[in-house]
Amino acid sequence: MSDPGGAPASGDLAGGVPGSADPQRAFAAMGEPTRFRILEVLAASASTVGGVAEAIGALQPQTTKHLQALEAAGLVTIHKLGRRRVVSLDSAAFASLATWLGGWAQADRDDQALQAYGRAIAQEEAAPGGARAFSLRAEVGADIDAVWRAWTDPASAARWWAPPHFDVRELSIAPEAGAHIRFALGEPGGATYRSEGRVIEADPGRRLVFALAPVDEAGEALFAAVHTVELRAAGDTTVVDLRIEADGVRSGAVEAIAGLEQGWTQLLQGLTVLFDDGTLV
């Protein structure tokens, strides 16, 4: 390969350590438009310094400085071939960066939950108010008595009545008809979401019915929701059937009602996991 612009003087470009790109430094170097264009040129083929300068339409001294920055960031390798300098991408460094970015590219449950929540909000905004009902089922690896305690003992329920990234800040519940329920969820940043209700029916080990709904700052319910929990033994597991019926949705309750089904889906998943890993027994 020829160097139309002439080779740089010895010492202008020093060899780097192959594959040693630091992600933050590498992306900062790539963010400069001229350097990004240089990387595009080198992605097509290795080139002399003069060849890079010609390809990007720049003077060789300016190109040399950019190449020095890219080399310092671990993105290119300068091959000293006598008086010539040939530049190539550091493929090992880019492979390392691709692997590093791949960790961020993995879809997780949060992505799916957020997308589903966004769709639910859009649906509620398009057709607000009105009664709605849905049923959920979970198979829990524990006996009925343990699952019943998980629902009706405040300390046990507080272990799983919080979707990811939230924590239970208050929870009072008792397996007695008429017992008041107080429930508060918190998230980072200090926001607290409160719900209130009461137990309607409690048949130990079989059926729990309760009303529970989020409230506004004045303590007024944003909607009415009745939760019916039925437990059934299935071998070494317990089947949990949850049906929720909601109506009386007030203006301004879109986000709360939209998250009802998804929220309880996450809670039941959390309950299952806690028994599976032995956190609840």
C-alpha positions as CSV (number, residue, x, y, z in Angstrom):
1,M,0.0,0.0,0.0
2,S,1.3,3.4,-0.9
3,D,1.2,6.6,1.2
4,P,0.3,9.5,-1.0
5,G,0.6,12.0,1.8
6,G,4.0,10.7,3.0
7,A,4.8,8.7,6.2
8,P,4.8,10.5,9.5
9,A,8.1,11.1,11.3
10,S,9.3,8.3,13.6
11,G,7.6,8.7,17.1
12,D,4.5,10.5,15.8
13,L,2.4,7.4,16.4
14,A,3.3,4.9,19.1
15,G,2.0,1.3,19.1
16,G,-0.8,0.5,21.6
17,V,-1.8,-2.6,23.5
18,P,-4.1,-4.7,21.3
19,G,-7.6,-5.4,22.7
20,S,-7.2,-2.9,25.6
21,A,-10.1,-0.5,24.8
22,D,-11.8,1.0,27.9
23,P,-15.5,1.3,27.0
24,Q,-16.1,4.9,28.3
25,R,-12.9,6.2,26.7
26,A,-13.5,4.3,23.5
27,F,-17.0,5.7,23.0
28,A,-15.8,9.2,23.8
29,A,-13.2,8.9,21.1
30,M,-15.7,7.5,18.6
31,G,-18.1,10.3,19.3
32,E,-16.0,12.8,17.5
33,P,-17.3,13.0,13.9
34,T,-14.0,12.9,12.1
35,R,-12.7,10.0,14.2
36,F,-15.9,8.1,13.6
37,R,-15.4,8.6,9.8
38,I,-11.9,7.3,10.1
39,L,-13.2,4.2,11.8
40,E,-15.6,3.7,9.0
41,V,-12.7,3.9,6.5
42,L,-10.6,1.4,8.4
43,A,-13.6,-0.9,8.8
44,A,-13.5,-1.3,5.0
45,S,-9.8,-1.9,4.9
46,A,-6.5,-1.1,6.7
47,S,-4.8,1.9,5.2
48,T,-1.7,4.1,5.4
49,V,-2.0,7.3,7.3
50,G,-1.9,9.2,4.0
51,G,-4.6,6.9,2.6
52,V,-6.8,7.7,5.6
53,A,-6.2,11.4,5.2
54,E,-7.1,11.2,1.5
55,A,-10.3,9.2,2.2
56,I,-11.6,11.7,4.7
57,G,-10.4,14.8,2.9
58,A,-8.2,16.1,5.7
59,L,-4.6,17.2,6.0
60,Q,-2.2,14.5,7.2
61,P,-1.1,16.3,10.5
62,Q,-4.8,16.6,11.5
63,T,-5.4,13.0,10.6
64,T,-2.4,11.9,12.6
65,K,-3.7,13.6,15.7
66,H,-7.1,11.9,15.3
67,L,-5.3,8.5,14.8
68,Q,-3.3,9.1,18.0
69,A,-6.5,9.7,19.9
70,L,-8.1,6.5,18.5
71,E,-4.9,4.6,19.3
72,A,-4.8,5.9,22.8
73,A,-8.4,4.8,23.2
74,G,-7.5,1.3,22.1
75,L,-9.5,1.3,18.9
76,V,-6.8,1.2,16.2
77,T,-3.4,-0.3,15.9
78,I,-0.5,1.5,14.2
79,H,1.8,-1.0,12.4
80,K,5.3,0.3,12.0
81,L,6.6,-1.0,8.7
82,G,10.0,0.7,8.3
83,R,9.2,4.3,7.4
84,R,5.6,3.5,6.6
85,R,2.8,3.5,9.1
86,V,-0.3,1.3,8.3
87,V,-3.4,1.6,10.4
88,S,-6.0,-1.0,11.1
89,L,-8.9,-1.4,13.5
90,D,-8.1,-3.3,16.7
91,S,-10.5,-6.1,16.1
92,A,-10.0,-7.6,19.5
93,A,-10.9,-4.3,21.1
94,F,-14.1,-4.1,19.1
95,A,-15.0,-7.7,19.9
96,S,-14.6,-6.8,23.5
97,L,-16.8,-3.7,23.2
98,A,-19.4,-5.8,21.3
99,T,-19.5,-8.3,24.2
100,W,-19.7,-5.5,26.7
101,L,-22.6,-3.9,24.9
102,G,-24.2,-7.2,24.4
103,G,-24.8,-7.3,28.2
104,W,-26.9,-4.2,27.8
105,A,-28.8,-5.6,24.8
106,Q,-30.3,-8.5,26.6
107,A,-34.1,-8.1,27.0
108,D,-35.3,-8.6,30.5
109,R,-38.6,-8.8,32.3
110,D,-38.5,-5.1,33.1
111,D,-38.5,-4.3,29.3
112,Q,-41.6,-6.4,28.7
113,A,-43.4,-5.2,31.8
114,L,-42.8,-1.5,30.9
115,Q,-44.0,-2.0,27.4
116,A,-47.1,-3.9,28.6
117,Y,-47.8,-1.1,31.1
118,G,-47.5,1.5,28.4
119,R,-50.0,-0.3,26.2
120,A,-52.4,-0.7,29.1
121,I,-52.2,3.0,29.8
122,A,-52.9,3.8,26.2
123,Q,-55.9,1.5,26.2
124,E,-57.3,3.1,29.3
125,E,-56.8,6.6,27.9
126,A,-58.7,5.5,24.7
127,A,-61.6,4.0,26.6
128,P,-61.6,5.3,30.2
129,G,-63.9,4.2,33.0
130,G,-66.1,1.2,32.9
131,A,-66.1,-2.1,34.8
132,R,-63.5,-4.7,34.1
133,A,-62.5,-8.1,35.5
134,F,-59.6,-10.5,35.0
135,S,-58.3,-13.8,36.4
136,L,-54.8,-14.9,37.2
137,R,-53.4,-18.3,38.2
138,A,-50.2,-19.3,39.9
139,E,-48.9,-22.7,41.0
140,V,-46.8,-22.4,44.2
141,G,-44.4,-25.0,45.5
142,A,-45.8,-25.1,49.0
143,D,-48.7,-26.5,51.0
144,I,-52.0,-24.6,51.4
145,D,-51.3,-23.6,55.0
146,A,-48.0,-21.9,54.0
147,V,-49.6,-20.2,51.1
148,W,-52.5,-19.0,53.2
149,R,-50.0,-17.5,55.7
150,A,-48.3,-15.8,52.8
151,W,-51.5,-14.0,52.0
152,T,-52.8,-13.2,55.5
153,D,-49.8,-12.7,57.8
154,P,-48.6,-9.1,57.3
155,A,-44.9,-10.0,57.8
156,S,-45.1,-12.7,55.2
157,A,-47.2,-10.7,52.7
158,A,-44.8,-7.8,52.9
159,R,-42.1,-10.1,51.5
160,W,-43.9,-10.3,48.1
161,W,-46.6,-7.6,47.8
162,A,-44.2,-5.4,45.9
163,P,-43.4,-5.5,42.2
164,P,-39.8,-5.1,41.1
165,H,-38.1,-1.8,42.1
166,F,-40.7,-1.1,44.8
167,D,-40.7,-1.9,48.5
168,V,-43.6,-2.4,51.0
169,R,-43.6,0.5,53.4
170,E,-46.8,-0.4,55.3
171,L,-49.0,-3.5,55.2
172,S,-51.7,-4.5,57.7
173,I,-54.1,-7.3,57.0
174,A,-55.8,-9.9,59.1
175,P,-57.8,-13.0,58.0
176,E,-61.0,-11.8,59.6
177,A,-64.1,-10.4,57.9
178,G,-64.3,-6.7,58.3
179,A,-60.5,-6.3,59.1
180,H,-59.1,-3.1,57.7
181,I,-56.3,-3.3,55.1
182,R,-53.7,-0.6,54.8
183,F,-51.0,-0.9,52.1
184,A,-48.3,1.4,51.0
185,L,-45.7,0.9,48.2
186,G,-42.6,3.0,47.9
187,E,-40.0,3.5,45.1
188,P,-36.6,5.1,44.9
189,G,-36.9,8.9,45.1
190,G,-39.4,8.9,48.0
191,A,-42.7,8.5,46.2
192,T,-45.3,6.5,48.2
193,Y,-48.5,4.9,46.8
194,R,-51.2,4.1,49.3
195,S,-54.1,1.7,49.1
196,E,-56.9,0.9,51.6
197,G,-59.6,-1.7,51.9
198,R,-61.1,-4.4,54.1
199,V,-61.5,-8.1,54.3
200,I,-64.9,-9.3,53.1
201,E,-64.6,-13.0,53.6
202,A,-61.9,-15.3,55.1
203,D,-62.2,-19.1,54.9
204,P,-58.8,-20.3,56.2
205,G,-56.9,-22.3,53.7
206,R,-59.5,-22.0,51.0
207,R,-60.8,-18.5,50.2
208,L,-60.0,-14.9,50.9
209,V,-62.0,-12.0,49.5
210,F,-61.0,-8.5,50.1
211,A,-61.6,-5.0,48.7
212,L,-58.5,-3.0,48.1
213,A,-57.8,0.1,45.9
214,P,-55.3,3.0,45.7
215,V,-56.4,6.2,47.3
216,D,-55.6,9.8,46.6
217,E,-54.1,12.4,49.0
218,A,-57.4,12.9,50.6
219,G,-57.8,9.2,51.2
220,E,-60.5,8.7,48.6
221,A,-60.4,5.5,46.5
222,L,-59.5,6.0,42.8
223,F,-61.8,3.0,42.0
224,A,-63.4,0.0,43.6
225,A,-61.8,-3.4,43.3
226,V,-62.7,-6.8,44.9
227,H,-60.1,-9.5,45.0
228,T,-61.1,-13.1,45.3
229,V,-58.3,-15.6,46.2
230,E,-59.0,-19.3,46.1
231,L,-56.5,-22.0,47.0
232,R,-56.5,-25.6,45.9
233,A,-54.1,-28.4,46.7
234,A,-52.4,-30.0,43.6
235,G,-50.0,-32.7,44.8
236,D,-47.0,-31.0,46.4
237,T,-48.1,-27.6,45.2
238,T,-50.9,-25.1,45.7
239,V,-52.9,-23.6,42.9
240,V,-53.7,-19.9,43.5
241,D,-56.6,-18.5,41.5
242,L,-57.0,-14.7,41.8
243,R,-60.0,-12.9,40.3
244,I,-60.2,-9.1,40.4
245,E,-63.3,-7.1,39.6
246,A,-63.0,-3.3,39.4
247,D,-65.4,-0.5,38.6
248,G,-66.2,3.1,39.6
249,V,-63.0,4.3,38.0
250,R,-62.5,8.0,38.7
251,S,-61.0,10.6,36.4
252,G,-57.3,10.7,36.9
253,A,-57.0,7.0,37.8
254,V,-55.7,5.8,34.4
255,E,-52.2,4.9,35.6
256,A,-53.5,3.0,38.6
257,I,-56.2,1.0,36.9
258,A,-53.9,0.3,34.0
259,G,-51.3,-1.3,36.2
260,L,-53.7,-3.5,38.2
261,E,-53.5,-6.7,36.2
262,Q,-49.8,-6.4,35.4
263,G,-49.0,-5.5,39.0
264,W,-50.7,-8.6,40.4
265,T,-49.1,-10.7,37.7
266,Q,-45.7,-9.6,39.0
267,L,-46.7,-10.2,42.6
268,L,-47.8,-13.8,41.9
269,Q,-44.6,-14.4,40.1
270,G,-42.7,-13.0,43.1
271,L,-44.7,-15.3,45.5
272,T,-43.8,-18.3,43.5
273,V,-40.1,-17.4,43.4
274,L,-40.0,-16.8,47.2
275,F,-41.3,-20.3,47.9
276,D,-39.1,-21.9,45.2
277,D,-35.9,-20.4,46.7
278,G,-36.9,-21.1,50.3
279,T,-37.4,-17.5,51.3
280,L,-40.9,-18.3,52.4
281,V,-41.8,-21.6,54.0
